[in-house]
Structures are given as structure tokens and as C-alpha cells.
Amino acid sequence: MTNRRVLPQRRRAETFEIAWGGFDRCFAVTLGFYPDGAVGEVFITGGKSGQEIEAIARDGAVAVSLALQYGAPIDSLVSAITRDERGNPSSIIGAVLDRLAPQGSQTPLDESQPVRSERRADGATGRGPVASSPTDHQGESNG
């Protein structure tokens, strides 16, 4: 098994919203980055706490984060997700992965959703250090 690439305690993060599944709300997606710019963690929130879709989105984001930290290429994750007959992702996880994938490796998405902000440890927005996450444990897994 490959060693886990642990994220630094303070790292750049970006947050954006993405609509998926015909729900009346958007999902907020926060990405955490390694110093070299590679994505190392994903958080997805949307729905009310306790709803199944919210739990699925959060758990899927943890699984994607761990896959990235253990070296899985985003392209491999994108090609493995379930898609409908038109090639669209069948889950919010797939929609987020499509958004992360290099150009040309997935079904085109609506890129109209801009990055909203970056979240810092002190709660301010803009560039700067961000708060640590549940996936920060050195060599430990969540589960």
C-alpha cells in the first residue's frame, strides 16, 4: 500500500457552490490544497443535518479525500463513477470530481459557478492559512 500524503496543518482552501440533482439548494464544496497546488481534501455540505443526502455527500468527500491522499489520480476517480445515459454523473460526488478533473477528461460542466472564497483558520476569507480538518491525522484513517 502507498504511504498517505498528509496535508499541512495550514493550507490554502477554496470554496464554491455546485448545483446537482434538481434539489432546491446548492452544495458547498471546499477543497484543501497541498503546497504544490494539488488537491488533497474535499468537503461537501448541502442539505439539512441528518438528511441522507447530506451524510452521503460528507462520507463521499471523506472517501475522495483519502483516495487523493493515498495517490489516486483524479482522472481515475472520474472514470470510475456512475454516469447516466448522457454521461452525466449520477451523484454529487461525481459532479464534484468532474469539476476537479483536468479539461477534456470528463463530460463538460457548467463552469458558471465561481469560487466564492477561501476559509482561514481565523474565520476570515481571502488568501491565507486555513483550519485543520478531520483528515489531518498523521497516518490514521477516519473509520
Backbone as JSON, one array per atom type, in Angstrom:
{
  "sequence": "MTNRRVLPQRRRAETFEIAWGGFDRCFAVTLGFYPDGAVGEVFITGGKSGQEIEAIARDGAVAVSLALQYGAPIDSLVSAITRDERGNPSSIIGAVLDRLAPQGSQTPLDESQPVRSERRADGATGRGPVASSPTDHQGESNG",
  "N": [[0.84, -1.18, 0.0], [0.48, 2.25, -0.7], [2.08, 5.03, 0.87], [0.39, 7.44, 2.87], [-0.1, 10.76, 1.88], [0.2, 13.36, 3.85], [-1.63, 16.27, 4.6], [-0.53, 19.66, 5.17], [-0.88, 21.35, 8.36], [-1.79, 23.97, 8.09], [-3.22, 25.33, 5.26], [-3.96, 26.25, 1.87], [-7.28, 26.89, 0.82], [-10.24, 26.5, -1.12], [-13.57, 27.48, -1.76], [-16.6, 26.65, -3.32], [-19.85, 26.71, -4.9], [-22.07, 24.2, -6.04], [-24.62, 23.04, -8.11], [-26.7, 20.2, -8.09], [-28.61, 17.36, -9.03], [-31.23, 18.38, -9.09], [-32.14, 19.44, -6.73], [-33.46, 21.94, -4.51], [-31.45, 23.49, -3.6], [-27.99, 24.45, -3.4], [-24.89, 22.68, -3.22], [-22.19, 23.16, -1.04], [-18.8, 23.18, -1.67], [-15.64, 22.56, -0.46], [-12.25, 22.73, -1.07], [-9.11, 21.5, -0.12], [-5.66, 22.24, -0.36], [-2.41, 20.97, -1.2], [0.93, 22.29, -0.66], [2.09, 22.31, -3.22], [-0.01, 22.77, -4.89], [-1.71, 20.68, -5.56], [-4.85, 19.01, -5.17], [-5.91, 17.88, -2.04], [-7.88, 17.33, -0.23], [-11.43, 17.12, 0.19], [-14.45, 18.65, 1.0], [-17.92, 18.36, 1.33], [-20.93, 19.95, 1.69], [-24.42, 20.18, 2.17], [-27.88, 20.3, 2.16], [-30.0, 19.48, 4.91], [-28.81, 18.97, 8.22], [-28.59, 15.64, 9.19], [-30.1, 14.63, 7.11], [-30.23, 12.11, 4.57], [-28.93, 12.62, 2.08], [-27.12, 14.59, 2.77], [-25.42, 13.24, 4.51], [-24.43, 11.25, 2.8], [-23.06, 12.86, 0.94], [-21.09, 14.04, 2.6], [-19.72, 11.74, 3.57], [-18.87, 10.63, 1.16], [-17.12, 12.63, 0.33], [-15.1, 12.37, 2.25], [-14.12, 9.84, 1.54], [-13.17, 10.38, -1.07], [-11.21, 12.29, -0.4], [-9.39, 10.72, 1.11], [-8.65, 8.88, -0.88], [-7.33, 10.6, -2.68], [-5.23, 11.44, -1.03], [-3.83, 9.1, -0.75], [-2.81, 8.83, -3.21], [-4.41, 8.35, -5.49], [-5.18, 9.1, -8.82], [-7.06, 11.92, -9.97], [-8.28, 11.65, -12.48], [-8.64, 8.87, -12.65], [-10.53, 8.42, -10.65], [-12.66, 9.91, -11.7], [-13.23, 8.45, -14.03], [-14.25, 6.17, -12.9], [-16.69, 6.65, -11.69], [-20.3, 6.39, -11.43], [-22.42, 6.99, -14.19], [-25.1, 8.6, -16.0], [-27.21, 7.86, -18.88], [-26.55, 9.91, -20.62], [-24.0, 10.55, -19.96], [-23.64, 12.11, -17.76], [-22.72, 12.73, -14.32], [-23.95, 10.54, -11.76], [-24.16, 11.16, -9.13], [-23.62, 13.52, -6.42], [-21.0, 13.39, -5.65], [-19.72, 12.51, -7.97], [-20.25, 14.74, -9.6], [-18.7, 16.7, -8.35], [-16.14, 15.56, -8.64], [-15.95, 15.63, -11.46], [-15.78, 18.38, -11.77], [-13.28, 18.84, -10.7], [-11.56, 17.5, -12.37], [-8.99, 17.43, -14.92], [-9.23, 19.46, -17.88], [-11.11, 18.13, -20.58], [-11.19, 15.49, -19.73], [-13.6, 14.68, -18.78], [-17.22, 14.77, -18.83], [-18.46, 17.8, -20.14], [-19.09, 20.51, -17.91], [-21.24, 23.01, -16.44], [-19.55, 25.85, -16.03], [-20.21, 28.1, -14.66], [-20.35, 28.56, -11.97], [-18.62, 30.33, -9.76], [-15.56, 30.37, -7.79], [-16.1, 31.03, -4.44], [-14.82, 31.88, -2.02], [-12.01, 31.76, 0.22], [-11.36, 29.9, 3.13], [-10.15, 30.76, 6.21], [-8.17, 29.9, 9.12], [-8.73, 31.73, 11.12], [-11.27, 32.46, 10.56], [-11.66, 34.46, 8.73], [-12.02, 35.52, 5.29], [-10.39, 35.03, 2.13], [-6.97, 34.94, 0.91], [-4.74, 32.81, 2.65], [-3.79, 31.0, 5.67], [-5.62, 28.02, 6.51], [-8.14, 26.32, 8.44], [-7.56, 23.25, 10.29], [-8.48, 19.84, 9.49], [-10.72, 16.95, 9.76], [-9.31, 14.98, 8.39], [-6.66, 15.23, 8.92], [-5.08, 13.66, 10.57], [-2.07, 12.15, 11.29], [-1.27, 9.51, 9.4], [-3.47, 8.09, 10.3], [-6.72, 6.67, 9.87], [-10.09, 7.66, 9.1], [-12.28, 5.93, 10.48]],
  "CA": [[0.0, 0.0, 0.0], [1.2, 3.51, -0.78], [2.0, 5.88, 2.05], [-0.54, 8.57, 2.8], [0.49, 12.1, 1.81], [-0.54, 14.15, 4.84], [-1.73, 17.71, 4.33], [-0.01, 20.5, 6.24], [-1.91, 21.86, 9.26], [-2.33, 25.2, 7.49], [-3.17, 25.15, 3.81], [-4.89, 27.03, 1.05], [-8.55, 26.23, 0.56], [-11.19, 27.24, -1.96], [-14.95, 27.03, -1.61], [-17.52, 27.04, -4.39], [-21.14, 26.04, -4.84], [-22.41, 23.42, -7.23], [-25.98, 22.51, -8.11], [-26.76, 18.83, -8.58], [-29.73, 16.5, -8.69], [-32.53, 19.01, -9.09], [-32.53, 19.89, -5.4], [-33.7, 23.37, -4.47], [-30.3, 24.15, -2.96], [-26.67, 24.1, -3.9], [-23.95, 22.07, -2.3], [-20.95, 23.91, -0.87], [-17.64, 22.29, -1.79], [-14.38, 23.18, -0.06], [-11.08, 21.95, -1.45], [-7.86, 21.81, 0.57], [-4.56, 22.04, -1.29], [-1.02, 20.81, -0.78], [1.73, 23.45, -1.07], [2.37, 22.26, -4.67], [-1.24, 23.09, -5.62], [-2.54, 19.5, -5.76], [-5.98, 18.87, -4.26], [-5.67, 16.82, -1.07], [-9.07, 17.03, 0.56], [-12.7, 17.64, -0.32], [-15.57, 18.67, 1.93], [-19.17, 18.69, 0.65], [-22.07, 20.14, 2.59], [-25.64, 20.56, 1.47], [-28.98, 19.6, 2.79], [-30.12, 19.71, 6.35], [-28.11, 17.99, 9.05], [-29.41, 14.47, 9.45], [-30.67, 14.1, 5.88], [-29.39, 11.09, 3.93], [-28.08, 13.19, 1.03], [-26.04, 15.31, 3.43], [-24.5, 12.22, 5.02], [-23.78, 10.64, 1.63], [-22.12, 13.84, 0.4], [-19.96, 14.17, 3.53], [-18.96, 10.49, 3.57], [-18.21, 10.52, -0.15], [-16.0, 13.57, 0.32], [-14.03, 11.76, 3.05], [-13.55, 8.77, 0.72], [-12.39, 11.03, -2.13], [-10.04, 12.88, 0.24], [-8.44, 9.66, 1.42], [-8.14, 8.36, -2.15], [-6.34, 11.57, -3.18], [-4.07, 11.44, -0.13], [-3.08, 7.87, -1.0], [-2.22, 8.89, -4.55], [-5.3, 8.05, -6.62], [-5.33, 10.24, -9.74], [-8.44, 12.39, -10.15], [-8.8, 11.06, -13.72], [-9.09, 7.5, -12.36], [-11.78, 8.53, -9.9], [-13.67, 10.39, -12.64], [-13.62, 7.37, -14.95], [-14.86, 5.08, -12.15], [-18.0, 7.0, -11.12], [-21.51, 6.02, -12.16], [-22.95, 8.04, -15.05], [-26.36, 8.29, -16.66], [-27.11, 7.54, -20.32], [-25.96, 11.07, -21.32], [-22.64, 10.74, -19.49], [-23.62, 12.99, -16.59], [-22.52, 11.98, -13.08], [-25.18, 10.14, -11.08], [-24.12, 11.55, -7.71], [-22.94, 14.78, -6.14], [-19.57, 13.08, -5.63], [-19.3, 12.52, -9.37], [-20.28, 16.11, -10.1], [-17.53, 17.38, -7.79], [-14.95, 15.02, -9.32], [-15.91, 16.2, -12.81], [-15.34, 19.77, -11.64], [-11.85, 18.82, -10.37], [-10.77, 16.81, -13.4], [-8.38, 18.26, -15.96], [-10.08, 19.68, -19.05], [-11.13, 17.09, -21.59], [-11.25, 14.14, -19.2], [-14.94, 14.4, -18.27], [-18.34, 15.42, -19.5], [-18.41, 19.24, -19.84], [-19.99, 21.02, -16.89], [-21.48, 24.43, -16.41], [-18.49, 26.47, -15.24], [-20.67, 29.42, -14.23], [-20.27, 28.69, -10.52], [-17.27, 30.78, -9.42], [-15.03, 30.14, -6.45], [-16.63, 32.08, -3.58], [-13.89, 32.43, -1.05], [-11.14, 30.82, 0.91], [-11.66, 29.92, 4.56], [-8.92, 30.75, 7.01], [-8.33, 29.4, 10.49], [-9.28, 32.77, 11.97], [-12.63, 32.72, 10.13], [-11.69, 35.47, 7.67], [-11.93, 34.97, 3.94], [-9.26, 35.54, 1.34], [-5.82, 34.03, 0.92], [-4.09, 32.65, 3.93], [-3.9, 29.66, 6.25], [-6.98, 27.56, 6.78], [-8.28, 25.45, 9.61], [-7.27, 21.84, 10.09], [-9.67, 19.07, 9.19], [-10.73, 15.6, 10.31], [-8.42, 14.09, 7.65], [-5.3, 15.66, 9.2], [-4.39, 12.77, 11.49], [-0.87, 11.55, 10.7], [-1.29, 8.09, 9.18], [-4.67, 7.47, 10.84], [-7.87, 6.75, 8.98], [-11.35, 8.0, 9.75], [-13.24, 4.85, 10.36]],
  "C": [[0.89, 1.24, 0.0], [1.06, 4.27, 0.53], [1.05, 7.04, 1.82], [0.24, 9.88, 2.8], [-0.35, 13.02, 2.7], [-0.5, 15.62, 4.46], [-1.1, 18.5, 5.47], [-1.16, 21.02, 7.11], [-2.56, 23.13, 8.72], [-2.13, 25.1, 6.0], [-4.2, 26.05, 3.13], [-6.15, 26.2, 0.82], [-9.4, 27.13, -0.32], [-12.56, 26.63, -1.76], [-15.77, 27.53, -2.79], [-18.83, 26.29, -4.19], [-21.38, 25.31, -6.15], [-23.83, 22.9, -7.07], [-25.93, 21.09, -8.67], [-28.06, 18.19, -8.17], [-31.09, 17.14, -8.63], [-33.01, 19.43, -7.71], [-32.69, 21.41, -5.43], [-32.54, 24.14, -3.83], [-29.02, 23.7, -3.64], [-25.89, 23.4, -2.81], [-22.73, 22.96, -2.23], [-19.81, 22.9, -0.86], [-16.41, 23.09, -1.39], [-13.26, 22.21, -0.39], [-9.89, 22.42, -0.63], [-6.7, 21.42, -0.33], [-3.23, 21.8, -0.58], [-0.25, 22.06, -1.22], [2.04, 23.49, -2.57], [1.13, 22.52, -5.53], [-2.15, 21.9, -5.88], [-3.68, 19.47, -4.73], [-5.72, 17.68, -3.34], [-6.85, 16.49, -0.21], [-10.28, 17.73, -0.05], [-13.72, 17.57, 0.81], [-16.8, 19.05, 1.11], [-20.25, 18.82, 1.7], [-23.25, 20.6, 1.76], [-26.76, 19.73, 2.03], [-28.98, 19.9, 4.27], [-29.39, 18.6, 7.1], [-29.06, 16.85, 9.37], [-30.07, 13.89, 8.22], [-29.7, 13.11, 5.24], [-28.45, 11.7, 2.9], [-26.91, 13.94, 1.64], [-24.99, 14.33, 3.95], [-23.74, 11.55, 3.88], [-22.73, 11.58, 1.06], [-20.89, 13.96, 1.3], [-19.1, 12.92, 3.51], [-18.22, 10.29, 2.25], [-17.0, 11.43, -0.24], [-14.82, 13.03, 1.13], [-13.34, 10.67, 2.23], [-12.69, 9.34, -0.41], [-11.12, 11.62, -1.55], [-8.98, 11.82, 0.53], [-7.84, 9.06, 0.15], [-7.06, 9.29, -2.71], [-5.07, 11.55, -2.33], [-3.22, 10.18, -0.29], [-2.62, 7.76, -2.45], [-3.12, 8.53, -5.72], [-5.41, 9.27, -7.53], [-6.8, 10.63, -9.89], [-9.06, 11.77, -11.4], [-9.33, 9.64, -13.48], [-10.4, 7.51, -11.59], [-12.92, 8.95, -10.82], [-14.15, 9.26, -13.55], [-14.34, 6.24, -14.23], [-16.27, 5.38, -11.66], [-19.15, 6.54, -12.03], [-22.02, 7.23, -12.94], [-24.27, 7.61, -15.65], [-26.13, 8.06, -18.15], [-26.53, 8.69, -21.15], [-24.53, 11.36, -20.88], [-22.51, 11.67, -18.3], [-23.42, 12.16, -15.33], [-23.84, 11.71, -12.38], [-25.2, 10.51, -9.61], [-23.43, 12.91, -7.57], [-21.43, 14.55, -6.1], [-19.02, 13.12, -7.05], [-19.27, 13.92, -9.96], [-19.07, 16.9, -9.6], [-16.26, 16.88, -8.47], [-14.83, 15.55, -10.74], [-15.39, 17.63, -12.77], [-13.83, 19.85, -11.38], [-10.98, 18.29, -11.5], [-10.17, 17.79, -14.4], [-9.31, 18.36, -17.17], [-9.97, 18.52, -20.03], [-11.24, 15.68, -21.05], [-12.62, 13.78, -18.63], [-15.98, 15.07, -19.14], [-18.3, 16.91, -19.15], [-19.48, 19.63, -18.83], [-20.21, 22.5, -17.07], [-20.45, 25.06, -15.48], [-18.9, 27.85, -14.71], [-20.59, 29.62, -12.73], [-18.85, 29.09, -10.13], [-16.84, 30.33, -8.03], [-15.49, 31.31, -5.59], [-15.56, 32.71, -2.71], [-12.92, 31.36, -0.61], [-11.39, 30.98, 2.39], [-10.37, 29.81, 5.33], [-9.21, 30.29, 8.42], [-8.97, 30.44, 11.4], [-10.7, 33.17, 11.55], [-12.75, 33.76, 9.03], [-11.66, 34.78, 6.32], [-10.78, 35.64, 3.21], [-8.12, 34.55, 1.38], [-5.21, 33.97, 2.3], [-4.28, 31.25, 4.48], [-5.34, 29.31, 6.55], [-6.96, 26.59, 7.95], [-7.94, 24.01, 9.26], [-8.59, 21.09, 9.93], [-9.61, 17.7, 9.83], [-9.78, 14.66, 9.59], [-6.96, 14.43, 7.9], [-4.49, 14.68, 10.04], [-3.26, 12.04, 10.78], [-1.04, 10.03, 10.62], [-2.52, 7.38, 9.72], [-5.77, 7.56, 9.82], [-9.1, 7.11, 9.79], [-12.3, 6.83, 9.6], [-12.8, 3.6, 10.9]]
}
